[in-house]
Amino acid sequence: MAYVIDDNCVACGTCQSVCPTGAISEGDKYSIDPDTCISCGSCAEACPNEAIHEG
């Protein structure tokens, strides 16, 4: 199951830099493409705001 980013996201970019597949896109808050996400959890581990979890 792909990871998702919730409203605790402050768009710091930490998750985007650790994603091995480039599934995370920048915006007002970041978003994860479920078709590209491999559910590795790297983004969730790196997020300083705990804004990323399994969807």
Contacts in CASP RR format, 6 or more apart in sequence:
PFRMAT RR
TARGET T0000
AUTHOR 0000-0000-0000
METHOD contacts of the structure
MODEL  1
MAYVIDDNCVACGTCQSVCPTGAISEGDKYSIDPDTCISCGSCAEACPNE
AIHEG
1 39 0 8 1.000
1 54 0 8 1.000
1 55 0 8 1.000
2 23 0 8 1.000
2 32 0 8 1.000
2 33 0 8 1.000
2 34 0 8 1.000
2 37 0 8 1.000
2 39 0 8 1.000
2 54 0 8 1.000
2 55 0 8 1.000
3 32 0 8 1.000
3 37 0 8 1.000
3 39 0 8 1.000
3 41 0 8 1.000
3 43 0 8 1.000
3 44 0 8 1.000
3 52 0 8 1.000
3 53 0 8 1.000
3 54 0 8 1.000
3 55 0 8 1.000
4 32 0 8 1.000
4 52 0 8 1.000
4 53 0 8 1.000
4 54 0 8 1.000
4 55 0 8 1.000
5 15 0 8 1.000
5 24 0 8 1.000
5 29 0 8 1.000
5 30 0 8 1.000
5 31 0 8 1.000
5 32 0 8 1.000
5 43 0 8 1.000
5 51 0 8 1.000
5 52 0 8 1.000
6 51 0 8 1.000
6 52 0 8 1.000
6 53 0 8 1.000
7 29 0 8 1.000
7 51 0 8 1.000
8 49 0 8 1.000
8 50 0 8 1.000
8 51 0 8 1.000
9 29 0 8 1.000
9 30 0 8 1.000
9 49 0 8 1.000
9 51 0 8 1.000
9 52 0 8 1.000
10 29 0 8 1.000
10 49 0 8 1.000
10 51 0 8 1.000
11 26 0 8 1.000
11 27 0 8 1.000
11 28 0 8 1.000
11 29 0 8 1.000
11 30 0 8 1.000
12 48 0 8 1.000
12 49 0 8 1.000
13 24 0 8 1.000
13 26 0 8 1.000
13 30 0 8 1.000
14 46 0 8 1.000
14 47 0 8 1.000
14 48 0 8 1.000
15 24 0 8 1.000
15 30 0 8 1.000
15 43 0 8 1.000
15 44 0 8 1.000
15 46 0 8 1.000
15 47 0 8 1.000
15 52 0 8 1.000
16 22 0 8 1.000
16 24 0 8 1.000
16 25 0 8 1.000
16 26 0 8 1.000
16 30 0 8 1.000
17 46 0 8 1.000
18 42 0 8 1.000
18 43 0 8 1.000
18 45 0 8 1.000
18 46 0 8 1.000
19 42 0 8 1.000
19 43 0 8 1.000
20 38 0 8 1.000
20 40 0 8 1.000
20 42 0 8 1.000
21 36 0 8 1.000
21 37 0 8 1.000
21 38 0 8 1.000
22 36 0 8 1.000
23 32 0 8 1.000
23 33 0 8 1.000
23 36 0 8 1.000
23 37 0 8 1.000
23 38 0 8 1.000
24 30 0 8 1.000
24 31 0 8 1.000
24 32 0 8 1.000
24 33 0 8 1.000
24 43 0 8 1.000
25 31 0 8 1.000
25 32 0 8 1.000
25 33 0 8 1.000
29 51 0 8 1.000
32 43 0 8 1.000
32 52 0 8 1.000
39 54 0 8 1.000
41 52 0 8 1.000
43 52 0 8 1.000
44 50 0 8 1.000
44 52 0 8 1.000
44 53 0 8 1.000
44 54 0 8 1.000
END
